Amino acid sequence: MRIVTNSNIFILGMALALALSSCHYDREVFRKPGGREVVAFRAVQFPLTEVKLLDGPFYHATRMNLVSLLNYQPDRLLAKFRTEAGLEPKAEHYHGWEDNTIAGHTLGHYLSACALMYQTTGDTEFLKRVNYMVDELAACQEADGDGYIGAFPKGKQILEEEVARGNIRSQGFDLNGIWVPYYTQHKVLMGLMDAHYRCGNQKALAVAVRFADWLATVVENLTDDQIQKMLNCEHGGINEALAEIYAATGEEKYLSLSRVFHHRAILDSLAHGKDILPGKHANTQIPKFVGLARRYELTGSEKDRKAAEFFWNRVVNHHSYVTGGHCDHEYFGPPDTLRNRLSSETSETCNVYNMLKLSSHLFSWEASPSVADFYERALFNHILSSQHPGDGRVIYNLSLEMGGYKEYQDPFWFTCCVGTGMENHSKYGENIYYHNKKELFITQFIASELSWKEKELTITQKTMFPEEQATTLEVSCPSPVTLTLMIRYPSWAEKGMTIRVNGKIHNHKNSPGSFINVQRNWKNGDRVTIEFPFSLRLETMPDDSNRVALIYGPLVLAGDLGPVDDSAANHPQYVPVLMTGNRNPADWTEAVQGSPNTFRTINTGRPSEILFRPFFQLHDRRYSVYFDLFDELKNTKY
């Protein structure tokens, strides 16, 4: 995917956007419950409680996830926390990764997912589970006596008796025999903060604060060199969690502790505009930049902001596939070099989860259309693609292997992507709408209802997108509301976008990749219709213009190659090629009647024609997202 082609242009553009927005827009400070942000935001999210999903693919994915979440037993996720605290477990612990020294990470994700799902659905069963898990963690902390909570064996002993004394043995994913301890602690702390912010649980904040105080004792006597050695072990976004505790309490010591967990070898290089990502474990890095983005909001540190923006630009525009995902076998490769990095282990879902978290921060700063475009691409083509619509199972690596297939996780094996999957499909309402005092941004075309309580305004977005190439906004308000609608004009809308207000065309001079403003004194019953015809196009590998993917509007189309157990899958010609010198796919495909967004090649596929279907709808089938393009008149290799 390539939204911009030059890092300097991107940075200059962000600076220009900042200058322009300062001149022409009222900027406001986003007040989370802690209310300690010091920077101006162009637009902020609505609480999940003010956005209701309506019928469509995201509503379905949410319902599937709801069933999955209710199938888990909190006492089994809590079992090893109780064991480590010297308490009798109330149930047998789960297995998979929970058998290892990363035990406990799933509880953190589950706590966050239940808090998110409670806000999304209003189902009090999730609130009950959140409060129960917080009470149990508090009991474990009380039994410990020092503020520690943890599920991995001998975790407290190793951190206190070895790491805190400078005996640090870090080998990437191992810290003195523990598998990524701070990574796990980040998940647990963020689960507690979600319980606090989203469910109003005050005890959750108290548990998080007490644990952070214990954590401070581990690092307080370490030298800077010892800390940097310690941080060579994957530590998730522990800096983000500590910044959130500062946001909730106002106590500077937690902000200082967040700065202790600052991995200079990675963060400072990118802050200075140096791409040192090749060869690095991808998901190890992303949460660090989410932490920097949050810290920028709380401190105004331009260094933190610059690093987060540069990192986002490099990953999105130089390391990502057409689906919005990135990495092969969990690692970054050289920038703009993706042709030969297609395997069954491309594009880890955790990475996309974290990139979307980072994107949410960046969008709130400047309301950049390119950030919203990326969010849509990754949301439809990776996140929605990563859940099986029949049973809710999720995917670790969303394979881009030519002729590969989607491999779904055992929901009780509890890998990292099972954990982030719990959250991914619990919060779809969070990034559809953003606002400031005078503007409402429509960033995603998802069937939903926004209830803007402050303005006594309801916006109902009715659409079957992406099966419908249009959306309608219906306004409901007891009295007129003066407001500017900022409607995203997607970069893929090459055939233009038509907006009608109460049936009358709204004239604009915008180009794709922008927001169209519709300013009006809105009245009850007003109706806005938005049409954006899709078009077919090819997107090429950055290092091979003849390895291409087919895109229709926002949708990545995959070639449906047959059942997973197809006996022909190992044949060297199993994946067809495209034999044409014409790079306009509209000339050599035809729509399949009765199947929206589905196409078949005409006299172009060799040795067989190719049926292209939306990637997010393709399950239990072999497929290719990328195909090789040959010119029959110029190339005789085939």
C-alpha positions as CSV (number, residue, x, y, z in Angstrom):
1,M,0.0,0.0,0.0
2,R,1.3,3.4,-0.9
3,I,-0.4,6.5,0.4
4,V,2.6,8.8,0.1
5,T,5.9,8.1,-1.6
6,N,8.4,10.2,0.2
7,S,8.9,10.6,4.0
8,N,9.9,14.2,3.7
9,I,6.8,15.0,1.8
10,F,4.8,13.3,4.6
11,I,6.5,15.2,7.4
12,L,6.2,18.5,5.5
13,G,2.5,17.8,4.8
14,M,1.8,17.1,8.5
15,A,3.5,20.3,9.4
16,L,1.5,22.2,6.8
17,A,-1.7,20.6,8.0
18,L,-0.9,21.7,11.6
19,A,-0.3,25.3,10.4
20,L,-3.5,25.4,8.3
21,S,-5.6,23.8,11.0
22,S,-4.3,26.3,13.6
23,C,-5.4,29.1,11.4
24,H,-8.8,27.9,10.3
25,Y,-10.2,25.6,12.9
26,D,-11.1,25.8,16.5
27,R,-8.9,23.2,18.2
28,E,-9.8,21.6,21.5
29,V,-8.1,19.6,24.1
30,F,-9.5,16.0,24.3
31,R,-10.5,15.2,27.9
32,K,-10.3,11.6,28.8
33,P,-11.6,10.8,32.3
34,G,-8.2,11.8,33.6
35,G,-8.3,15.0,31.6
36,R,-4.5,15.7,31.6
37,E,-3.9,16.1,27.9
38,V,-1.9,19.2,27.1
39,V,-2.0,19.2,23.3
40,A,-4.7,20.5,20.9
41,F,-6.6,17.9,19.0
42,R,-8.3,18.4,15.6
43,A,-11.0,15.7,16.4
44,V,-11.7,13.1,19.1
45,Q,-13.5,9.8,19.3
46,F,-16.9,9.4,20.7
47,P,-17.4,6.9,23.6
48,L,-18.4,3.5,22.4
49,T,-21.6,4.0,24.4
50,E,-22.7,6.7,22.0
51,V,-22.3,4.5,18.8
52,K,-24.6,1.6,18.1
53,L,-23.7,-0.8,15.3
54,L,-26.5,-1.7,12.8
55,D,-26.9,-4.7,10.6
56,G,-23.8,-5.4,8.5
57,P,-20.5,-7.3,8.5
58,F,-19.2,-5.5,11.6
59,Y,-22.3,-6.1,13.6
60,H,-22.1,-9.8,12.7
61,A,-18.4,-10.0,13.6
62,T,-19.3,-8.4,17.0
63,R,-22.0,-10.9,17.7
64,M,-19.7,-13.8,16.9
65,N,-17.1,-12.4,19.2
66,L,-19.7,-11.9,22.0
67,V,-20.5,-15.6,21.9
68,S,-16.7,-16.4,22.0
69,L,-16.1,-14.2,25.0
70,L,-18.9,-15.7,27.0
71,N,-17.5,-19.2,26.4
72,Y,-14.4,-18.3,28.5
73,Q,-14.4,-18.9,32.2
74,P,-12.8,-16.1,34.2
75,D,-11.7,-18.4,37.0
76,R,-9.6,-20.4,34.6
77,L,-7.9,-17.2,33.4
78,L,-7.3,-16.2,37.0
79,A,-6.1,-19.6,38.2
80,K,-2.3,-19.0,37.9
81,F,-2.6,-15.5,39.4
82,R,-4.1,-17.1,42.5
83,T,-1.4,-19.8,42.5
84,E,1.4,-17.2,42.4
85,A,-0.3,-15.3,45.2
86,G,-0.4,-18.4,47.4
87,L,-4.2,-18.8,47.0
88,E,-6.1,-21.9,46.0
89,P,-7.2,-21.7,42.3
90,K,-11.0,-21.9,41.8
91,A,-10.6,-23.8,38.5
92,E,-8.0,-25.5,36.4
93,H,-5.9,-23.0,34.4
94,Y,-6.2,-22.8,30.6
95,H,-3.4,-24.3,28.5
96,G,-1.6,-23.3,25.3
97,W,0.5,-20.2,26.0
98,E,-1.0,-20.0,29.4
99,D,1.1,-23.1,30.3
100,N,4.3,-21.1,29.8
101,T,5.9,-18.1,31.3
102,I,3.7,-15.7,29.3
103,A,0.8,-16.9,31.5
104,G,-1.5,-14.0,32.3
105,H,-1.4,-12.1,29.0
106,T,-4.8,-13.6,28.0
107,L,-6.5,-12.2,31.2
108,G,-5.3,-8.7,30.3
109,H,-6.8,-9.0,26.8
110,Y,-10.0,-10.6,28.1
111,L,-10.5,-7.9,30.7
112,S,-10.1,-5.2,28.0
113,A,-12.4,-7.1,25.6
114,C,-15.2,-7.5,28.2
115,A,-15.0,-3.8,29.1
116,L,-15.2,-2.9,25.4
117,M,-18.0,-5.3,24.8
118,Y,-19.9,-3.9,27.7
119,Q,-19.7,-0.5,26.2
120,T,-20.5,-1.8,22.7
121,T,-23.6,-3.9,23.7
122,G,-24.7,-2.7,27.1
123,D,-24.8,-6.4,28.2
124,T,-24.4,-6.4,31.9
125,E,-22.9,-9.9,31.9
126,F,-19.7,-8.3,30.7
127,L,-19.7,-5.6,33.4
128,K,-20.3,-8.4,36.0
129,R,-17.2,-10.3,34.6
130,V,-15.1,-7.2,34.6
131,N,-15.9,-6.4,38.2
132,Y,-15.3,-10.0,39.3
133,M,-11.9,-10.2,37.6
134,V,-10.8,-6.9,39.2
135,D,-12.0,-8.2,42.6
136,E,-10.0,-11.4,42.1
137,L,-6.8,-9.5,41.1
138,A,-7.2,-7.2,44.1
139,A,-7.4,-10.3,46.3
140,C,-4.2,-11.7,44.7
141,Q,-2.5,-8.4,45.3
142,E,-3.6,-8.3,48.9
143,A,-2.3,-11.8,49.5
144,D,1.0,-10.9,48.0
145,G,1.4,-7.9,50.3
146,D,3.8,-5.9,48.2
147,G,1.5,-4.9,45.3
148,Y,2.7,-7.5,42.8
149,I,0.2,-9.4,40.6
150,G,1.4,-12.0,38.1
151,A,0.7,-15.5,36.7
152,F,4.1,-16.7,35.4
153,P,6.0,-19.0,37.7
154,K,8.6,-17.3,40.0
155,G,8.0,-14.0,38.2
156,K,8.2,-11.8,41.3
157,Q,11.2,-13.7,42.7
158,I,13.2,-13.3,39.4
159,L,12.4,-9.7,38.9
160,E,13.1,-8.7,42.6
161,E,16.2,-10.9,43.2
162,E,17.9,-10.8,39.9
163,V,16.7,-8.0,37.6
164,A,16.4,-5.4,40.3
165,R,19.9,-6.1,41.4
166,G,21.4,-5.7,37.9
167,N,21.6,-9.4,37.0
168,I,20.0,-9.0,33.6
169,R,20.1,-11.8,31.0
170,S,18.0,-10.7,28.0
171,Q,17.9,-12.6,24.8
172,G,15.1,-11.0,22.7
173,F,12.0,-12.7,24.2
174,D,13.6,-14.0,27.4
175,L,14.4,-12.0,30.5
176,N,16.2,-14.2,33.0
177,G,14.0,-17.3,32.1
178,I,10.7,-15.4,31.8
179,W,9.0,-15.0,28.5
180,V,8.4,-11.3,27.9
181,P,7.3,-10.4,31.4
182,Y,6.7,-6.7,30.8
183,Y,4.7,-7.5,27.7
184,T,2.3,-9.5,29.9
185,Q,2.2,-6.8,32.6
186,H,1.3,-4.2,29.9
187,K,-1.7,-6.3,28.9
188,V,-2.8,-6.7,32.5
189,L,-2.4,-3.1,33.3
190,M,-4.3,-1.9,30.2
191,G,-7.0,-4.4,31.1
192,L,-7.3,-2.7,34.5
193,M,-7.3,0.7,33.0
194,D,-10.0,-0.3,30.5
195,A,-12.0,-1.6,33.5
196,H,-11.5,1.8,35.2
197,Y,-12.2,4.1,32.2
198,R,-14.9,2.1,30.5
199,C,-16.7,0.5,33.4
200,G,-16.1,3.0,36.1
201,N,-14.3,0.5,38.4
202,Q,-12.3,2.5,40.9
203,K,-10.7,-0.6,42.4
204,A,-9.2,-1.4,39.1
205,L,-7.2,1.9,39.2
206,A,-6.1,1.2,42.7
207,V,-4.8,-2.2,41.8
208,A,-3.0,-0.8,38.7
209,V,-1.4,2.0,40.8
210,R,-0.2,-0.4,43.5
211,F,1.3,-2.7,40.9
212,A,3.0,0.2,39.2
213,D,4.5,1.2,42.6
214,W,5.9,-2.3,42.9
215,L,7.3,-2.2,39.4
216,A,9.1,1.0,40.2
217,T,11.1,-0.8,42.9
218,V,12.4,-3.2,40.2
219,V,14.0,-0.5,38.1
220,E,14.8,2.3,40.6
221,N,18.4,1.3,41.3
222,L,19.3,0.2,37.8
223,T,21.8,2.1,35.7
224,D,20.8,3.4,32.3
225,D,22.9,0.7,30.6
226,Q,21.2,-2.0,32.7
227,I,17.8,-0.6,31.8
228,Q,18.6,-0.6,28.1
229,K,19.9,-4.1,28.3
230,M,16.7,-5.1,30.0
231,L,14.6,-3.4,27.3
232,N,16.2,-5.6,24.6
233,C,13.6,-8.1,25.8
234,E,10.2,-7.5,24.2
235,H,8.2,-5.3,26.7
236,G,5.1,-4.5,24.8
237,G,3.7,-1.0,25.5
238,I,4.4,-0.9,29.2
239,N,5.3,2.8,28.6
240,E,1.7,3.3,27.4
241,A,0.2,1.7,30.5
242,L,2.3,3.8,32.9
243,A,1.3,7.0,30.9
244,E,-2.3,6.0,31.3
245,I,-1.9,5.6,35.1
246,Y,-0.4,9.1,35.1
247,A,-3.4,10.4,33.1
248,A,-5.7,8.9,35.7
249,T,-3.9,10.0,38.8
250,G,-1.9,13.1,37.9
251,E,1.1,11.7,39.8
252,E,4.3,12.6,38.0
253,K,6.1,9.5,39.2
254,Y,4.2,7.4,36.8
255,L,5.1,9.6,33.9
256,S,8.7,9.4,35.0
257,L,8.4,5.6,35.2
258,S,7.0,5.6,31.6
259,R,10.2,7.4,30.5
260,V,12.3,4.7,32.1
261,F,10.8,2.2,29.7
262,H,12.2,4.1,26.7
263,H,14.1,1.8,24.4
264,R,16.6,4.2,22.9
265,A,18.1,1.9,20.2
266,I,14.7,1.8,18.5
267,L,12.8,4.9,19.5
268,D,15.5,7.5,19.2
269,S,16.7,6.2,15.8
270,L,13.2,6.6,14.3
271,A,12.7,10.0,16.1
272,H,15.7,11.1,14.0
273,G,14.1,9.9,10.8
274,K,16.2,6.7,10.4
275,D,14.5,3.5,9.4
276,I,16.2,0.8,11.4
277,L,13.3,-1.6,11.1
278,P,14.7,-4.2,8.7
279,G,15.4,-7.4,10.6
280,K,13.5,-6.3,13.7
281,H,10.7,-8.3,15.2
282,A,7.7,-6.3,14.0
283,N,5.2,-6.4,16.8
284,T,7.8,-5.9,19.5
285,Q,8.2,-2.3,18.1
286,I,4.6,-1.1,17.4
287,P,3.4,-0.9,21.0
288,K,6.4,1.3,22.0
289,F,5.2,3.9,19.5
290,V,1.6,3.7,20.7
291,G,3.1,4.6,24.1
292,L,5.0,7.5,22.6
293,A,1.8,8.8,21.0
294,R,0.0,8.7,24.3
295,R,2.9,10.3,26.1
296,Y,3.0,13.1,23.5
297,E,-0.7,13.8,24.3
298,L,0.1,14.1,28.0
299,T,3.4,16.0,27.8
300,G,3.6,17.8,24.4
301,S,6.9,16.1,23.6
302,E,7.6,16.8,19.9
303,K,10.3,14.1,19.9
304,D,7.7,11.5,20.9
305,R,5.3,12.7,18.3
306,K,7.9,12.8,15.5
307,A,9.0,9.3,16.3
308,A,5.4,8.0,16.2
309,E,4.6,9.7,12.9
310,F,7.8,8.7,11.2
311,F,7.3,5.1,12.3
312,W,3.7,5.0,11.1
313,N,4.7,6.4,7.7
314,R,7.5,3.9,7.2
315,V,5.3,0.9,8.1
316,V,2.3,2.0,6.1
317,N,4.1,3.2,3.0
318,H,7.2,1.1,2.9
319,H,6.6,-2.2,4.7
320,S,3.0,-3.0,4.2
321,Y,1.1,-5.3,1.8
322,V,-2.2,-4.3,0.0
323,T,-4.2,-5.7,2.9
324,G,-2.7,-3.1,5.4
325,G,-0.8,-5.9,7.2
326,H,3.0,-6.2,7.3
327,C,5.9,-8.5,8.2
328,D,6.9,-12.0,7.2
329,H,7.6,-14.7,9.9
330,E,6.9,-11.8,12.3
331,Y,9.9,-9.7,11.1
332,F,10.3,-6.5,9.0
333,G,12.3,-6.9,5.8
334,P,14.1,-4.2,3.8
335,P,11.7,-1.3,2.9
336,D,9.8,-1.5,-0.4
337,T,11.0,-5.1,-0.8
338,L,8.0,-7.4,-0.6
339,R,7.9,-9.5,-3.7
340,N,9.5,-12.5,-2.2
341,R,8.1,-12.1,1.3
342,L,4.8,-13.9,0.7
343,S,4.3,-17.0,2.9
344,S,1.9,-18.7,5.2
345,E,3.3,-16.5,8.0
346,T,2.9,-13.1,6.5
347,S,0.9,-10.2,8.2
348,E,0.5,-11.0,11.9
349,T,-2.9,-9.9,13.2
350,C,-1.4,-8.4,16.5
351,N,0.6,-6.0,14.3
352,V,-2.5,-4.7,12.6
353,Y,-4.3,-4.4,15.9
354,N,-1.5,-2.2,17.2
355,M,-1.1,-0.2,14.0
356,L,-4.8,0.7,14.2
357,K,-4.4,1.8,17.8
358,L,-1.5,4.1,16.6
359,S,-3.6,5.3,13.7
360,S,-6.4,6.4,16.1
361,H,-3.9,8.6,17.9
362,L,-2.5,10.1,14.7
363,F,-6.0,10.8,13.2
364,S,-7.1,12.7,16.3
365,W,-4.1,15.1,16.0
366,E,-4.7,16.3,12.5
367,A,-7.7,14.4,11.0
368,S,-5.5,13.2,8.1
369,P,-7.5,11.6,5.3
370,S,-4.6,9.3,4.6
371,V,-4.7,7.9,8.1
372,A,-8.5,7.3,7.8
373,D,-7.9,5.6,4.4
374,F,-5.3,3.3,5.9
375,Y,-7.6,2.5,8.8
376,E,-10.4,1.4,6.4
377,R,-8.0,-0.7,4.3
378,A,-6.6,-2.6,7.3
379,L,-10.0,-2.9,9.0
380,F,-11.8,-4.5,6.0
381,N,-9.0,-6.4,4.5
382,H,-7.2,-7.7,7.5
383,I,-9.1,-7.4,10.8
384,L,-12.5,-8.4,9.3
385,S,-10.7,-11.0,7.2
386,S,-9.1,-12.5,10.3
387,Q,-12.4,-13.8,11.9
388,H,-14.3,-16.9,10.7
389,P,-17.9,-15.7,10.2
390,G,-19.3,-19.1,11.1
391,D,-17.7,-19.8,14.5
392,G,-15.7,-16.7,15.5
393,R,-12.2,-18.3,15.4
394,V,-9.4,-15.8,14.6
395,I,-6.2,-15.9,12.7
396,Y,-2.6,-15.4,13.9
397,N,-0.9,-14.9,10.5
398,L,-3.2,-13.9,7.7
399,S,-1.4,-15.8,4.9
400,L,-0.5,-14.1,1.7
401,E,1.2,-17.2,0.3
402,M,0.3,-17.6,-3.3
403,G,-2.1,-20.6,-3.2
404,G,-2.3,-20.5,0.6
405,Y,-5.3,-20.5,2.9
406,K,-6.4,-19.0,6.2
407,E,-5.5,-21.0,9.3
408,Y,-7.8,-20.4,12.2
409,Q,-6.6,-20.6,15.8
410,D,-7.8,-23.0,18.5
411,P,-9.7,-20.4,20.7
412,F,-8.3,-22.1,23.8
413,W,-4.7,-22.1,22.8
414,F,-4.3,-18.4,23.7
415,T,-1.7,-17.1,21.5
416,C,-1.1,-13.3,21.3
417,C,-3.5,-13.0,18.3
418,V,-6.3,-14.9,20.1
419,G,-5.9,-12.2,22.8
420,T,-5.9,-9.2,20.5
421,G,-8.7,-10.9,18.5
422,M,-10.9,-10.7,21.6
423,E,-10.5,-6.9,21.5
424,N,-10.5,-6.4,17.7
425,H,-14.1,-7.5,17.3
426,S,-15.4,-5.7,20.4
427,K,-14.8,-2.1,19.4
428,Y,-15.9,-1.5,15.8
429,G,-17.9,1.6,16.8
430,E,-14.9,3.4,18.1
431,N,-13.4,4.9,14.9
432,I,-16.5,5.6,12.7
433,Y,-17.0,9.2,13.9
434,Y,-14.8,11.9,15.3
435,H,-15.7,15.4,16.4
436,N,-14.7,18.7,17.7
437,K,-17.0,21.5,18.8
438,K,-18.0,22.5,15.3
439,E,-17.2,19.5,13.1
440,L,-18.4,15.9,12.8
441,F,-16.1,13.6,10.9
442,I,-17.5,10.7,9.0
443,T,-14.4,8.6,8.7
444,Q,-15.8,5.1,8.0
445,F,-18.8,3.9,6.1
446,I,-20.3,1.4,8.6
447,A,-23.9,1.0,9.3
448,S,-24.3,2.6,12.7
449,E,-26.2,5.1,14.9
450,L,-24.4,8.0,16.6
451,S,-26.1,9.6,19.6
452,W,-24.2,12.8,20.3
453,K,-25.6,13.5,23.7
454,E,-23.9,16.9,24.2
455,K,-25.7,18.3,21.1
456,E,-28.9,16.2,21.4
457,L,-28.2,15.0,17.9
458,T,-28.6,11.5,16.4
459,I,-27.0,10.6,13.1
460,T,-28.1,7.2,11.6
461,Q,-25.8,5.9,8.9
462,K,-27.8,3.5,6.8
463,T,-25.7,1.4,4.3
464,M,-25.0,-2.1,3.2
465,F,-21.4,-1.0,2.4
466,P,-19.3,-2.5,0.9
467,E,-22.1,-4.4,-1.0
468,E,-23.7,-0.9,-1.5
469,Q,-21.6,1.8,-3.1
470,A,-23.3,4.5,-1.1
471,T,-24.4,5.5,2.4
472,T,-27.1,7.7,3.8
473,L,-27.0,9.9,6.9
474,E,-30.3,10.7,8.6
475,V,-30.5,13.5,11.1
476,S,-32.6,13.5,14.2
477,C,-32.6,16.4,16.7
478,P,-35.3,18.2,18.7
479,S,-34.0,21.7,17.7
480,P,-31.7,22.8,14.8
481,V,-27.9,22.2,15.3
482,T,-25.3,24.2,13.4
483,L,-22.5,21.8,12.4
484,T,-20.1,21.0,9.7
485,L,-20.2,17.5,8.4
486,M,-16.7,16.4,7.3
487,I,-17.3,13.4,4.9
488,R,-14.3,11.4,3.9
489,Y,-13.7,11.3,0.1
490,P,-11.8,8.1,-0.1
491,S,-8.6,7.9,-2.1
492,W,-10.0,4.9,-4.0
493,A,-13.1,6.8,-5.2
494,E,-11.5,7.5,-8.7
495,K,-14.9,8.0,-10.3
496,G,-15.9,10.8,-8.0
497,M,-18.2,11.2,-5.0
498,T,-21.7,12.7,-5.1
499,I,-23.3,14.2,-2.0
500,R,-27.0,15.2,-1.9
501,V,-28.6,17.1,1.0
502,N,-32.3,16.5,1.0
503,G,-32.1,15.5,-2.6
504,K,-30.1,18.6,-3.7
505,I,-26.6,18.1,-5.0
506,H,-23.9,19.6,-2.7
507,N,-21.2,21.1,-5.0
508,H,-17.6,20.6,-4.1
509,K,-14.2,20.8,-5.7
510,N,-12.5,18.2,-3.6
511,S,-10.3,15.4,-5.0
512,P,-10.0,11.9,-3.6
513,G,-8.1,11.6,-0.4
514,S,-9.7,14.5,1.4
515,F,-12.7,15.5,3.6
516,I,-15.7,17.3,2.0
517,N,-17.3,19.8,4.3
518,V,-21.0,20.2,4.4
519,Q,-21.9,23.1,6.7
520,R,-25.6,23.6,7.6
521,N,-28.1,24.4,10.3
522,W,-29.2,20.8,10.6
523,K,-32.9,20.1,11.3
524,N,-34.8,17.1,12.3
525,G,-35.4,14.8,9.3
526,D,-32.5,16.1,7.2
527,R,-31.0,13.5,4.9
528,V,-27.6,13.2,3.3
529,T,-26.9,10.7,0.6
530,I,-23.4,9.9,-0.5
531,E,-22.5,7.9,-3.6
532,F,-19.0,6.7,-4.5
533,P,-18.8,4.3,-7.4
534,F,-16.2,1.6,-7.0
535,S,-13.7,0.9,-9.8
536,L,-11.2,-1.9,-10.4
537,R,-7.5,-1.2,-10.3
538,L,-4.2,-3.0,-9.9
539,E,-1.8,-2.3,-7.1
540,T,1.8,-3.6,-7.7
541,M,4.5,-4.8,-5.5
542,P,6.9,-1.9,-4.9
543,D,9.8,-4.1,-6.1
544,D,8.0,-5.8,-9.0
545,S,5.5,-4.0,-11.1
546,N,4.4,-7.3,-12.7
547,R,3.3,-8.9,-9.4
548,V,-0.1,-7.3,-8.8
549,A,-3.2,-7.4,-6.6
550,L,-6.7,-6.6,-7.8
551,I,-8.6,-3.9,-5.8
552,Y,-12.3,-2.9,-6.1
553,G,-13.1,0.3,-4.3
554,P,-11.8,-0.3,-0.7
555,L,-11.7,-4.1,-1.1
556,V,-8.8,-6.4,-1.8
557,L,-10.0,-9.2,-4.1
558,A,-8.5,-12.6,-3.8
559,G,-8.5,-15.3,-6.5
560,D,-10.6,-18.2,-5.3
561,L,-8.5,-21.3,-6.2
562,G,-10.5,-24.1,-4.6
563,P,-11.0,-26.1,-1.4
564,V,-8.2,-26.2,1.2
565,D,-7.7,-29.9,0.6
566,D,-7.5,-29.5,-3.2
567,S,-5.3,-32.4,-4.5
568,A,-3.9,-30.1,-7.2
569,A,-2.5,-27.5,-4.7
570,N,1.1,-28.7,-5.2
571,H,1.0,-28.5,-8.9
572,P,3.5,-25.9,-10.2
573,Q,0.7,-24.2,-12.2
574,Y,-1.9,-24.3,-9.4
575,V,-1.8,-20.5,-9.1
576,P,-2.7,-19.1,-12.5
577,V,-1.0,-16.0,-14.1
578,L,-2.6,-13.0,-15.8
579,M,-1.6,-13.0,-19.4
580,T,-2.2,-9.4,-20.7
581,G,-0.4,-6.2,-21.5
582,N,-3.4,-4.2,-20.5
583,R,-3.2,-2.9,-16.9
584,N,-6.8,-1.8,-16.8
585,P,-8.6,-4.8,-15.2
586,A,-12.0,-3.5,-16.2
587,D,-11.1,-4.5,-19.7
588,W,-10.4,-8.2,-19.0
589,T,-12.9,-9.0,-16.2
590,E,-16.7,-9.3,-16.0
591,A,-18.9,-9.0,-12.9
592,V,-20.5,-12.2,-11.6
593,Q,-24.2,-11.7,-11.5
594,G,-25.8,-12.2,-8.1
595,S,-22.5,-12.0,-6.3
596,P,-21.6,-8.4,-5.3
597,N,-18.0,-7.3,-5.7
598,T,-17.1,-10.5,-7.5
599,F,-15.4,-10.8,-10.9
600,R,-14.1,-13.3,-13.3
601,T,-11.3,-12.9,-15.8
602,I,-12.0,-13.1,-19.5
603,N,-9.4,-14.8,-21.8
604,T,-6.7,-13.6,-19.4
605,G,-6.0,-16.3,-16.8
606,R,-3.5,-19.1,-17.7
607,P,-3.9,-22.0,-17.4
608,S,-7.4,-21.2,-16.1
609,E,-9.6,-18.2,-15.6
610,I,-9.7,-16.7,-12.1
611,L,-12.7,-15.9,-9.9
612,F,-12.0,-12.9,-7.7
613,R,-13.9,-12.4,-4.5
614,P,-13.6,-10.0,-1.6
615,F,-10.7,-11.2,0.6
616,F,-12.7,-10.6,3.8
617,Q,-15.4,-13.0,2.6
618,L,-13.1,-15.8,1.6
619,H,-12.9,-18.6,4.1
620,D,-12.0,-22.3,4.0
621,R,-10.7,-21.9,0.5
622,R,-7.2,-21.6,-1.1
623,Y,-6.5,-18.3,-2.7
624,S,-4.0,-15.8,-3.9
625,V,-4.0,-12.1,-3.3
626,Y,-1.1,-11.5,-5.6
627,F,-0.7,-12.7,-9.2
628,D,2.0,-12.5,-11.7
629,L,1.3,-10.4,-14.8
630,F,2.7,-11.4,-18.2
631,D,2.5,-9.7,-21.6
632,E,1.9,-12.5,-24.1
633,L,3.4,-10.4,-26.9
634,K,6.6,-9.6,-25.1
635,N,7.2,-12.4,-22.6
636,T,7.4,-16.1,-23.4
637,K,8.4,-17.4,-20.0
638,Y,5.0,-18.9,-19.3
